[in-house]
Amino acid sequence: MINVTKCDLPDLDRLMHYLQRIWASSWVTNDGEHLKLLEKELSDHLGVPEVVVVSSGTMALQLAIRALGLSGSVITTPFTFATTTNLLAWEGLKPVFADIEHDGYCIDPADVERKITEDTSAILAVHVYGDPCDVEALAVVAKKHGLRLIYDAAHAFDVEYDGRSLLDYGDASAMSFHATKVFNTMEGGAVVAGGRAVSQAVKDMRNHGIISEERVVAPGINAKMSEVLAAVGLCNLEDIDEKIASRRKIYEAYKEQLADVPGISFQKLRASKYNYAYMPILFDRRERRDATHDVLVAQGIKPRKYFYPLTVDFDYLKVDDPAGFYGIPVAVDIAERILCLPLFPTLQQEDFERIIRIVRSIDV
């Protein structure tokens, strides 16, 4: 099966160099040298002042929410992975759903502003497929209404907007280093915050609030990354530029060879530097999307209806909305027509060309 994505594993000889150091020291967790080195290398590579590495993208987002002291309701998008919405509910916050943009699929700043109430404390936006939200418009809305602005940047590793790291925007950005991401540590994540106090709060909380053997400063949790996973990250960071270049080649081949197919369109990108994390294509009809999905699966190729269903449609999150406050027609429409095709650096040319032929052949 050719899956929609595939984990980039580091060269074993390269990894062994780090593992030998870890084995020699017997220091396998708790803010070890490899974690510290990974944070420094990531900060340098991404061009941001500080990166706080944690055990998962989920923990990154959860700790960012905690560090910013959110309460009441948070305006977010339903066109996202389950974690974005789940964490709000997990933290006792009320998710309020805003619609998305037609072309880029990120949250619509105009609808965000329409959904603000006295109970709103923050905006939680998602850089969908790694492409930037309208960060300038969202910043204006957040400042006007005195709201915190958090970005779920799970897909947005090494992405820039207007020549500046996308992680520089908002009060905090949460990254995922999960096995399926452009840059991975197998499991992991990180927070990049707009202020030193928020970064320090995340750093304190990831280790139970402990800052010394005799001092605990806050209620925290175990969100530390192990030395082994940090070593995986150090290895993968060494050739990340080459891997993104490989992704770009495949992404552009898809676009070039599907551009003339009636009824297929592509995400409109804002990024000045993109990472080619996913290959979403939008069909003119749900029936054609579903038929293409089923034919590909039957031939050993696994695309993904990403994101379908919307998080607002999860049984445990269904909202009684008789007044239509959560009207999200664009999100509903896009979710029913979107399909992400396989894209990863080692995807062979013969395979993505076969995928292209299949997609071109479907006429429902």
C-alpha atoms as a printed R data frame, in Angstrom:
    type eleno elety resid chain resno       x      y       z
1   ATOM     1    CA   MET     A     1   0.000  0.000   0.000
2   ATOM     2    CA   ILE     A     2   1.253  3.471  -0.933
3   ATOM     3    CA   ASN     A     3   0.030  5.626   1.946
4   ATOM     4    CA   VAL     A     4  -0.771  9.323   1.847
5   ATOM     5    CA   THR     A     5   2.491  9.934   3.705
6   ATOM     6    CA   LYS     A     6   5.452  7.976   5.004
7   ATOM     7    CA   CYS     A     7   7.810  8.428   7.933
8   ATOM     8    CA   ASP     A     8  11.269  9.748   7.038
9   ATOM     9    CA   LEU     A     9  13.651  7.587   9.048
10  ATOM    10    CA   PRO     A    10  17.241  8.719   9.591
11  ATOM    11    CA   ASP     A    11  20.277  6.828   8.373
12  ATOM    12    CA   LEU     A    12  21.083  4.190  11.007
13  ATOM    13    CA   ASP     A    13  24.819  4.844  10.991
14  ATOM    14    CA   ARG     A    14  24.206  8.535  11.560
15  ATOM    15    CA   LEU     A    15  21.745  7.798  14.360
16  ATOM    16    CA   MET     A    16  24.163  5.331  15.951
17  ATOM    17    CA   HIS     A    17  26.666  8.139  16.468
18  ATOM    18    CA   TYR     A    18  24.192  9.861  18.781
19  ATOM    19    CA   LEU     A    19  22.986  6.646  20.417
20  ATOM    20    CA   GLN     A    20  26.513  5.727  21.435
21  ATOM    21    CA   ARG     A    21  26.827  9.041  23.266
22  ATOM    22    CA   ILE     A    22  23.479  8.479  24.984
23  ATOM    23    CA   TRP     A    23  24.437  4.946  26.022
24  ATOM    24    CA   ALA     A    24  27.796  6.156  27.306
25  ATOM    25    CA   SER     A    25  26.208  8.821  29.481
26  ATOM    26    CA   SER     A    26  23.114  6.840  30.573
27  ATOM    27    CA   TRP     A    27  21.248 10.165  30.420
28  ATOM    28    CA   VAL     A    28  18.130  9.313  28.435
29  ATOM    29    CA   THR     A    29  15.636 12.051  29.422
30  ATOM    30    CA   ASN     A    30  15.150 15.101  31.674
31  ATOM    31    CA   ASP     A    31  16.604 17.968  29.635
32  ATOM    32    CA   GLY     A    32  19.628 16.106  28.317
33  ATOM    33    CA   GLU     A    33  22.331 17.368  25.958
34  ATOM    34    CA   HIS     A    34  20.609 16.127  22.799
35  ATOM    35    CA   LEU     A    35  17.330 17.845  23.655
36  ATOM    36    CA   LYS     A    36  19.190 21.094  24.312
37  ATOM    37    CA   LEU     A    37  21.126 20.736  21.077
38  ATOM    38    CA   LEU     A    38  17.941 20.010  19.113
39  ATOM    39    CA   GLU     A    39  16.292 23.134  20.512
40  ATOM    40    CA   LYS     A    40  19.289 25.236  19.507
41  ATOM    41    CA   GLU     A    41  19.534 23.703  16.033
42  ATOM    42    CA   LEU     A    42  15.809 24.192  15.444
43  ATOM    43    CA   SER     A    43  15.967 27.787  16.631
44  ATOM    44    CA   ASP     A    44  18.829 28.484  14.220
45  ATOM    45    CA   HIS     A    45  17.227 26.651  11.305
46  ATOM    46    CA   LEU     A    46  13.803 28.234  11.721
47  ATOM    47    CA   GLY     A    47  15.103 31.692  12.517
48  ATOM    48    CA   VAL     A    48  13.199 32.141  15.772
49  ATOM    49    CA   PRO     A    49  14.539 33.185  19.205
50  ATOM    50    CA   GLU     A    50  13.564 30.053  21.125
51  ATOM    51    CA   VAL     A    51  12.023 26.637  20.486
52  ATOM    52    CA   VAL     A    52  10.662 24.639  23.430
53  ATOM    53    CA   VAL     A    53  10.579 20.962  22.455
54  ATOM    54    CA   VAL     A    54   7.992 18.663  24.047
55  ATOM    55    CA   SER     A    55   6.766 15.089  23.724
56  ATOM    56    CA   SER     A    56   4.084 15.639  21.061
57  ATOM    57    CA   GLY     A    57   2.283 18.229  18.991
58  ATOM    58    CA   THR     A    58  -0.739 17.657  21.186
59  ATOM    59    CA   MET     A    59   1.237 18.556  24.301
60  ATOM    60    CA   ALA     A    60   2.673 21.583  22.500
61  ATOM    61    CA   LEU     A    61  -0.794 22.952  21.838
62  ATOM    62    CA   GLN     A    62  -2.093 22.029  25.287
63  ATOM    63    CA   LEU     A    63   0.809 23.716  27.059
64  ATOM    64    CA   ALA     A    64   0.459 26.814  24.879
65  ATOM    65    CA   ILE     A    65  -3.221 27.041  25.834
66  ATOM    66    CA   ARG     A    66  -2.319 26.646  29.513
67  ATOM    67    CA   ALA     A    67   0.535 29.141  29.364
68  ATOM    68    CA   LEU     A    68  -1.749 31.791  27.870
69  ATOM    69    CA   GLY     A    69  -4.388 31.273  30.571
70  ATOM    70    CA   LEU     A    70  -7.390 30.930  28.267
71  ATOM    71    CA   SER     A    71 -10.948 30.769  29.567
72  ATOM    72    CA   GLY     A    72 -14.526 30.761  28.291
73  ATOM    73    CA   SER     A    73 -14.780 30.234  24.553
74  ATOM    74    CA   VAL     A    74 -12.193 30.066  21.781
75  ATOM    75    CA   ILE     A    75 -12.939 30.687  18.119
76  ATOM    76    CA   THR     A    76 -11.447 28.004  15.921
77  ATOM    77    CA   THR     A    77 -11.869 26.128  12.656
78  ATOM    78    CA   PRO     A    78 -13.761 22.875  12.127
79  ATOM    79    CA   PHE     A    79 -11.523 22.074   9.110
80  ATOM    80    CA   THR     A    80  -8.690 20.488  11.048
81  ATOM    81    CA   PHE     A    81  -7.392 17.356  12.727
82  ATOM    82    CA   ALA     A    82  -9.342 16.204  15.781
83  ATOM    83    CA   THR     A    83  -6.681 17.364  18.250
84  ATOM    84    CA   THR     A    84  -7.251 21.070  17.605
85  ATOM    85    CA   THR     A    85 -10.862 20.884  18.743
86  ATOM    86    CA   ASN     A    86 -10.421 18.091  21.266
87  ATOM    87    CA   LEU     A    87  -7.893 20.051  23.296
88  ATOM    88    CA   LEU     A    88 -10.265 22.957  23.751
89  ATOM    89    CA   ALA     A    89 -12.903 20.593  25.137
90  ATOM    90    CA   TRP     A    90 -10.239 18.777  27.195
91  ATOM    91    CA   GLU     A    91  -9.178 22.077  28.768
92  ATOM    92    CA   GLY     A    92 -12.768 23.003  29.639
93  ATOM    93    CA   LEU     A    93 -12.997 25.643  26.902
94  ATOM    94    CA   LYS     A    94 -15.893 26.046  24.502
95  ATOM    95    CA   PRO     A    95 -14.964 25.750  20.818
96  ATOM    96    CA   VAL     A    96 -16.808 28.239  18.632
97  ATOM    97    CA   PHE     A    97 -16.526 27.414  14.936
98  ATOM    98    CA   ALA     A    98 -15.803 29.969  12.241
99  ATOM    99    CA   ASP     A    99 -15.940 29.279   8.524
100 ATOM   100    CA   ILE     A   100 -12.929 28.931   6.226
101 ATOM   101    CA   GLU     A   101 -11.699 30.667   3.083
102 ATOM   102    CA   HIS     A   102 -12.650 29.325  -0.355
103 ATOM   103    CA   ASP     A   103  -9.144 29.237  -1.844
104 ATOM   104    CA   GLY     A   104  -6.726 28.560   1.003
105 ATOM   105    CA   TYR     A   105  -9.017 26.604   3.388
106 ATOM   106    CA   CYS     A   106  -7.720 28.453   6.469
107 ATOM   107    CA   ILE     A   107 -10.013 30.183   8.964
108 ATOM   108    CA   ASP     A   108 -11.845 33.252   7.616
109 ATOM   109    CA   PRO     A   109 -10.912 36.363   9.679
110 ATOM   110    CA   ALA     A   110 -14.194 38.083   8.790
111 ATOM   111    CA   ASP     A   111 -16.238 35.190  10.169
112 ATOM   112    CA   VAL     A   112 -13.972 35.021  13.216
113 ATOM   113    CA   GLU     A   113 -14.910 38.609  14.026
114 ATOM   114    CA   ARG     A   114 -18.612 37.871  13.544
115 ATOM   115    CA   LYS     A   115 -18.389 35.031  16.091
116 ATOM   116    CA   ILE     A   116 -16.737 37.041  18.899
117 ATOM   117    CA   THR     A   117 -18.769 37.413  22.102
118 ATOM   118    CA   GLU     A   118 -18.053 38.679  25.617
119 ATOM   119    CA   ASP     A   119 -17.038 35.115  26.520
120 ATOM   120    CA   THR     A   120 -14.321 34.860  23.841
121 ATOM   121    CA   SER     A   121 -10.742 34.740  25.130
122 ATOM   122    CA   ALA     A   122  -8.768 33.636  22.067
123 ATOM   123    CA   ILE     A   123  -8.547 32.631  18.442
124 ATOM   124    CA   LEU     A   124  -7.066 29.217  17.632
125 ATOM   125    CA   ALA     A   125  -6.249 29.160  13.925
126 ATOM   126    CA   VAL     A   126  -4.704 26.374  11.833
127 ATOM   127    CA   HIS     A   127  -2.168 26.758   9.033
128 ATOM   128    CA   VAL     A   128  -3.975 24.219   6.852
129 ATOM   129    CA   TYR     A   129  -1.639 21.827   5.004
130 ATOM   130    CA   GLY     A   130   1.160 24.097   6.211
131 ATOM   131    CA   ASP     A   131   0.078 27.172   4.241
132 ATOM   132    CA   PRO     A   132  -0.326 30.413   6.234
133 ATOM   133    CA   CYS     A   133  -3.588 31.738   7.548
134 ATOM   134    CA   ASP     A   134  -4.297 35.403   6.834
135 ATOM   135    CA   VAL     A   135  -1.988 36.256   9.731
136 ATOM   136    CA   GLU     A   136  -2.206 40.007   9.200
137 ATOM   137    CA   ALA     A   137  -6.004 40.132   9.295
138 ATOM   138    CA   LEU     A   138  -6.173 37.798  12.278
139 ATOM   139    CA   ALA     A   139  -3.669 39.966  14.164
140 ATOM   140    CA   VAL     A   140  -5.889 43.005  13.563
141 ATOM   141    CA   VAL     A   141  -8.982 41.172  14.841
142 ATOM   142    CA   ALA     A   142  -7.165 39.820  17.899
143 ATOM   143    CA   LYS     A   143  -5.731 43.224  18.831
144 ATOM   144    CA   LYS     A   144  -9.041 45.036  18.275
145 ATOM   145    CA   HIS     A   145 -10.895 42.703  20.644
146 ATOM   146    CA   GLY     A   146  -8.100 42.006  23.127
147 ATOM   147    CA   LEU     A   147  -7.856 38.305  22.286
148 ATOM   148    CA   ARG     A   148  -4.990 35.850  22.450
149 ATOM   149    CA   LEU     A   149  -3.961 34.389  19.091
150 ATOM   150    CA   ILE     A   150  -2.650 30.827  18.903
151 ATOM   151    CA   TYR     A   151  -1.632 28.975  15.759
152 ATOM   152    CA   ASP     A   152  -1.809 25.241  15.278
153 ATOM   153    CA   ALA     A   153   1.302 24.992  13.123
154 ATOM   154    CA   ALA     A   154   1.432 21.198  13.069
155 ATOM   155    CA   HIS     A   155   1.929 21.190   9.287
156 ATOM   156    CA   ALA     A   156   3.953 24.384   9.003
157 ATOM   157    CA   PHE     A   157   7.557 23.405   9.669
158 ATOM   158    CA   ASP     A   158  10.000 25.759   7.889
159 ATOM   159    CA   VAL     A   159   7.211 27.774   6.230
160 ATOM   160    CA   GLU     A   160   7.603 31.523   5.768
161 ATOM   161    CA   TYR     A   161   5.164 34.330   5.072
162 ATOM   162    CA   ASP     A   162   6.462 37.491   3.423
163 ATOM   163    CA   GLY     A   163  10.027 36.338   4.045
164 ATOM   164    CA   ARG     A   164   9.502 35.827   7.773
165 ATOM   165    CA   SER     A   165   9.093 32.624   9.756
166 ATOM   166    CA   LEU     A   166   5.422 31.776  10.101
167 ATOM   167    CA   LEU     A   167   6.161 30.878  13.721
168 ATOM   168    CA   ASP     A   168   6.826 34.558  14.469
169 ATOM   169    CA   TYR     A   169   3.113 35.381  14.276
170 ATOM   170    CA   GLY     A   170   0.617 35.271  17.126
171 ATOM   171    CA   ASP     A   171   1.127 34.740  20.843
172 ATOM   172    CA   ALA     A   172   2.221 31.127  20.354
173 ATOM   173    CA   SER     A   173   2.569 28.478  17.663
174 ATOM   174    CA   ALA     A   174   2.422 24.738  18.297
175 ATOM   175    CA   MET     A   175   4.352 22.415  15.976
176 ATOM   176    CA   SER     A   176   4.096 18.651  15.555
177 ATOM   177    CA   PHE     A   177   7.080 16.394  14.931
178 ATOM   178    CA   HIS     A   178   4.943 13.277  14.537
179 ATOM   179    CA   ALA     A   179   6.187 10.503  12.273
180 ATOM   180    CA   THR     A   180   4.011 11.718   9.384
181 ATOM   181    CA   LYS     A   181   5.263 15.300   9.379
182 ATOM   182    CA   VAL     A   182   7.777 17.025   7.085
183 ATOM   183    CA   PHE     A   183  10.237 17.077   9.990
184 ATOM   184    CA   ASN     A   184   9.810 14.320  12.536
185 ATOM   185    CA   THR     A   185  11.276 12.959  15.748
186 ATOM   186    CA   MET     A   186   8.912  9.948  15.453
187 ATOM   187    CA   GLU     A   187   6.853 11.525  18.252
188 ATOM   188    CA   GLY     A   188   7.304 15.080  19.408
189 ATOM   189    CA   GLY     A   189   6.396 18.711  19.052
190 ATOM   190    CA   ALA     A   190   7.425 22.210  20.050
191 ATOM   191    CA   VAL     A   191   6.132 25.609  21.080
192 ATOM   192    CA   VAL     A   192   7.399 28.886  19.680
193 ATOM   193    CA   ALA     A   193   6.009 31.789  21.705
194 ATOM   194    CA   GLY     A   194   5.832 35.484  21.029
195 ATOM   195    CA   GLY     A   195   7.067 36.332  24.511
196 ATOM   196    CA   ARG     A   196   9.723 35.027  26.883
197 ATOM   197    CA   ALA     A   197   7.232 34.573  29.740
198 ATOM   198    CA   VAL     A   198   5.097 32.175  27.691
199 ATOM   199    CA   SER     A   199   8.152 30.175  26.586
200 ATOM   200    CA   GLN     A   200   9.319 29.860  30.171
201 ATOM   201    CA   ALA     A   201   5.871 28.802  31.344
202 ATOM   202    CA   VAL     A   202   5.801 26.024  28.732
203 ATOM   203    CA   LYS     A   203   9.318 24.964  29.675
204 ATOM   204    CA   ASP     A   204   8.364 24.796  33.357
205 ATOM   205    CA   MET     A   205   5.124 22.904  32.775
206 ATOM   206    CA   ARG     A   206   6.674 20.228  30.548
207 ATOM   207    CA   ASN     A   207   8.583 18.885  33.585
208 ATOM   208    CA   HIS     A   208   5.823 18.854  36.222
209 ATOM   209    CA   GLY     A   209   6.533 22.479  37.109
210 ATOM   210    CA   ILE     A   210   9.857 21.422  38.608
211 ATOM   211    CA   ILE     A   211  12.761 23.848  38.166
212 ATOM   212    CA   SER     A   212  15.119 22.400  40.775
213 ATOM   213    CA   GLU     A   213  15.311 19.526  43.230
214 ATOM   214    CA   GLU     A   214  13.693 21.660  45.902
215 ATOM   215    CA   ARG     A   215  11.460 24.015  43.937
216 ATOM   216    CA   VAL     A   216   8.212 23.425  42.041
217 ATOM   217    CA   VAL     A   217   6.742 26.623  40.588
218 ATOM   218    CA   ALA     A   218   3.509 25.499  38.891
219 ATOM   219    CA   PRO     A   219   1.235 22.535  38.292
220 ATOM   220    CA   GLY     A   220   2.748 20.767  35.315
221 ATOM   221    CA   ILE     A   221   2.784 17.502  33.429
222 ATOM   222    CA   ASN     A   222   5.283 15.074  31.935
223 ATOM   223    CA   ALA     A   223   5.756 16.430  28.421
224 ATOM   224    CA   LYS     A   224   9.490 15.868  28.082
225 ATOM   225    CA   MET     A   225  11.122 14.472  24.948
226 ATOM   226    CA   SER     A   226  13.577 11.622  25.395
227 ATOM   227    CA   GLU     A   227  17.199 11.842  24.292
228 ATOM   228    CA   VAL     A   228  16.659  9.093  21.715
229 ATOM   229    CA   LEU     A   229  13.860 10.977  19.958
230 ATOM   230    CA   ALA     A   230  15.885 14.184  20.132
231 ATOM   231    CA   ALA     A   231  18.698 12.305  18.378
232 ATOM   232    CA   VAL     A   232  16.276 11.229  15.635
233 ATOM   233    CA   GLY     A   233  15.383 14.879  15.205
234 ATOM   234    CA   LEU     A   234  19.016 15.953  14.973
235 ATOM   235    CA   CYS     A   235  19.602 13.376  12.249
236 ATOM   236    CA   ASN     A   236  16.503 14.348  10.287
237 ATOM   237    CA   LEU     A   237  17.325 18.031  10.499
238 ATOM   238    CA   GLU     A   238  20.637 17.473   8.719
239 ATOM   239    CA   ASP     A   239  19.012 16.771   5.348
240 ATOM   240    CA   ILE     A   240  15.628 18.460   5.764
241 ATOM   241    CA   ASP     A   241  16.311 20.911   2.914
242 ATOM   242    CA   GLU     A   242  16.934 18.045   0.469
243 ATOM   243    CA   LYS     A   243  13.758 16.281   1.597
244 ATOM   244    CA   ILE     A   244  11.665 19.413   1.140
245 ATOM   245    CA   ALA     A   245  13.193 19.827  -2.324
246 ATOM   246    CA   SER     A   246  12.110 16.273  -3.165
247 ATOM   247    CA   ARG     A   247   8.609 17.044  -1.929
248 ATOM   248    CA   ARG     A   248   8.494 20.141  -4.096
249 ATOM   249    CA   LYS     A   249   9.416 18.177  -7.207
250 ATOM   250    CA   ILE     A   250   6.581 15.711  -6.647
251 ATOM   251    CA   TYR     A   251   4.099 18.441  -5.680
252 ATOM   252    CA   GLU     A   252   4.847 20.398  -8.845
253 ATOM   253    CA   ALA     A   253   4.584 17.257 -10.996
254 ATOM   254    CA   TYR     A   254   1.113 16.616  -9.609
255 ATOM   255    CA   LYS     A   255   0.021 20.199 -10.277
256 ATOM   256    CA   GLU     A   256   1.496 20.352 -13.751
257 ATOM   257    CA   GLN     A   257   0.004 17.052 -14.897
258 ATOM   258    CA   LEU     A   258  -3.421 17.605 -13.322
259 ATOM   259    CA   ALA     A   259  -3.783 21.312 -14.152
260 ATOM   260    CA   ASP     A   260  -5.717 20.683 -17.374
261 ATOM   261    CA   VAL     A   261  -8.201 18.234 -15.844
262 ATOM   262    CA   PRO     A   262 -11.680 19.829 -15.745
263 ATOM   263    CA   GLY     A   263 -13.230 19.887 -12.294
264 ATOM   264    CA   ILE     A   264  -9.966 19.772 -10.330
265 ATOM   265    CA   SER     A   265  -8.427 22.757  -8.538
266 ATOM   266    CA   PHE     A   266  -5.634 23.360  -6.033
267 ATOM   267    CA   GLN     A   267  -5.086 25.202  -2.776
268 ATOM   268    CA   LYS     A   268  -4.047 28.812  -3.349
269 ATOM   269    CA   LEU     A   269  -0.798 29.307  -1.423
270 ATOM   270    CA   ARG     A   270   0.151 32.388   0.611
271 ATOM   271    CA   ALA     A   271   3.570 31.127   1.687
272 ATOM   272    CA   SER     A   272   6.663 32.904   0.451
273 ATOM   273    CA   LYS     A   273   8.514 29.701   1.380
274 ATOM   274    CA   TYR     A   274   6.523 26.460   1.503
275 ATOM   275    CA   ASN     A   275   7.309 22.947   2.741
276 ATOM   276    CA   TYR     A   276   5.036 20.890   0.425
277 ATOM   277    CA   ALA     A   277   3.630 18.943   3.345
278 ATOM   278    CA   TYR     A   278   0.524 17.698   1.519
279 ATOM   279    CA   MET     A   279  -0.956 17.434  -1.962
280 ATOM   280    CA   PRO     A   280  -4.625 18.416  -1.607
281 ATOM   281    CA   ILE     A   281  -6.796 18.480  -4.702
282 ATOM   282    CA   LEU     A   282 -10.344 19.797  -4.770
283 ATOM   283    CA   PHE     A   283 -12.925 18.120  -6.973
284 ATOM   284    CA   ASP     A   284 -15.998 19.798  -8.390
285 ATOM   285    CA   ARG     A   285 -18.282 17.122  -6.904
286 ATOM   286    CA   ARG     A   286 -18.234 14.877  -3.847
287 ATOM   287    CA   GLU     A   287 -19.188 11.882  -6.012
288 ATOM   288    CA   ARG     A   288 -16.055 12.299  -8.095
289 ATOM   289    CA   ARG     A   289 -13.876 12.714  -5.000
290 ATOM   290    CA   ASP     A   290 -15.287  9.549  -3.455
291 ATOM   291    CA   ALA     A   291 -14.999  7.564  -6.674
292 ATOM   292    CA   THR     A   292 -11.357  8.620  -7.104
293 ATOM   293    CA   HIS     A   293 -10.619  7.683  -3.497
294 ATOM   294    CA   ASP     A   294 -12.190  4.234  -3.893
295 ATOM   295    CA   VAL     A   295 -10.426  3.438  -7.179
296 ATOM   296    CA   LEU     A   296  -7.046  4.439  -5.746
297 ATOM   297    CA   VAL     A   297  -7.575  2.300  -2.637
298 ATOM   298    CA   ALA     A   298  -8.573 -0.669  -4.802
299 ATOM   299    CA   GLN     A   299  -5.221 -0.310  -6.585
300 ATOM   300    CA   GLY     A   300  -3.124 -0.245  -3.436
301 ATOM   301    CA   ILE     A   301  -2.911  3.533  -3.043
302 ATOM   302    CA   LYS     A   302  -4.245  5.236   0.089
303 ATOM   303    CA   PRO     A   303  -5.143  8.918  -0.274
304 ATOM   304    CA   ARG     A   304  -6.990 10.707   2.529
305 ATOM   305    CA   LYS     A   305 -10.162 12.774   2.729
306 ATOM   306    CA   TYR     A   306  -8.325 15.313   4.851
307 ATOM   307    CA   PHE     A   307 -10.254 16.928   6.636
308 ATOM   308    CA   TYR     A   308 -13.468 14.964   6.485
309 ATOM   309    CA   PRO     A   309 -15.602 14.880   8.502
310 ATOM   310    CA   LEU     A   310 -15.378 18.308  10.072
311 ATOM   311    CA   THR     A   311 -14.685 18.285  13.800
312 ATOM   312    CA   VAL     A   312 -18.025 20.004  14.413
313 ATOM   313    CA   ASP     A   313 -19.652 16.809  13.102
314 ATOM   314    CA   PHE     A   314 -18.056 14.490  15.665
315 ATOM   315    CA   ASP     A   315 -20.827 12.861  17.685
316 ATOM   316    CA   TYR     A   316 -19.487 14.079  21.012
317 ATOM   317    CA   LEU     A   317 -19.160 17.659  19.739
318 ATOM   318    CA   LYS     A   318 -22.434 18.065  17.865
319 ATOM   319    CA   VAL     A   319 -23.859 21.476  18.677
320 ATOM   320    CA   ASP     A   320 -27.517 22.390  18.974
321 ATOM   321    CA   ASP     A   321 -27.538 25.440  16.720
322 ATOM   322    CA   PRO     A   322 -31.117 26.389  15.817
323 ATOM   323    CA   ALA     A   323 -30.185 30.027  15.152
324 ATOM   324    CA   GLY     A   324 -27.460 29.078  12.683
325 ATOM   325    CA   PHE     A   325 -24.719 30.848  14.657
326 ATOM   326    CA   TYR     A   326 -22.203 28.223  13.554
327 ATOM   327    CA   GLY     A   327 -22.993 28.612   9.877
328 ATOM   328    CA   ILE     A   328 -19.938 27.221   8.088
329 ATOM   329    CA   PRO     A   329 -21.047 26.579   4.488
330 ATOM   330    CA   VAL     A   330 -17.591 26.859   2.936
331 ATOM   331    CA   ALA     A   331 -16.050 24.383   5.383
332 ATOM   332    CA   VAL     A   332 -18.881 21.913   4.743
333 ATOM   333    CA   ASP     A   333 -18.433 22.269   0.990
334 ATOM   334    CA   ILE     A   334 -14.636 21.923   0.958
335 ATOM   335    CA   ALA     A   335 -14.636 18.933   3.346
336 ATOM   336    CA   GLU     A   336 -16.930 17.039   0.993
337 ATOM   337    CA   ARG     A   337 -14.721 17.585  -2.070
338 ATOM   338    CA   ILE     A   338 -11.111 17.513  -0.815
339 ATOM   339    CA   LEU     A   339  -8.648 14.652  -1.254
340 ATOM   340    CA   CYS     A   340  -4.956 14.512  -0.332
341 ATOM   341    CA   LEU     A   341  -2.816 12.417  -2.661
342 ATOM   342    CA   PRO     A   342   0.315 10.548  -1.502
343 ATOM   343    CA   LEU     A   343   3.322 12.838  -1.081
344 ATOM   344    CA   PHE     A   344   6.621 12.026   0.630
345 ATOM   345    CA   PRO     A   345  10.287 12.367  -0.405
346 ATOM   346    CA   THR     A   346  10.817  8.708  -1.332
347 ATOM   347    CA   LEU     A   347   7.668  8.412  -3.463
348 ATOM   348    CA   GLN     A   348   8.936  7.000  -6.739
349 ATOM   349    CA   GLN     A   349   8.254  8.716 -10.048
350 ATOM   350    CA   GLU     A   350   6.582  5.640 -11.485
351 ATOM   351    CA   ASP     A   351   4.215  5.602  -8.504
352 ATOM   352    CA   PHE     A   352   3.128  9.235  -8.550
353 ATOM   353    CA   GLU     A   353   2.764  9.092 -12.313
354 ATOM   354    CA   ARG     A   354   0.494  6.050 -11.902
355 ATOM   355    CA   ILE     A   355  -1.535  8.010  -9.332
356 ATOM   356    CA   ILE     A   356  -1.845 10.893 -11.779
357 ATOM   357    CA   ARG     A   357  -3.066  8.568 -14.545
358 ATOM   358    CA   ILE     A   358  -5.713  7.113 -12.257
359 ATOM   359    CA   VAL     A   359  -6.932 10.533 -11.117
360 ATOM   360    CA   ARG     A   360  -7.140 11.710 -14.729
361 ATOM   361    CA   SER     A   361  -9.130  8.635 -15.719
362 ATOM   362    CA   ILE     A   362 -12.005  9.078 -13.245
363 ATOM   363    CA   ASP     A   363 -15.061 10.718 -14.834
364 ATOM   364    CA   VAL     A   364 -18.154 10.449 -12.649
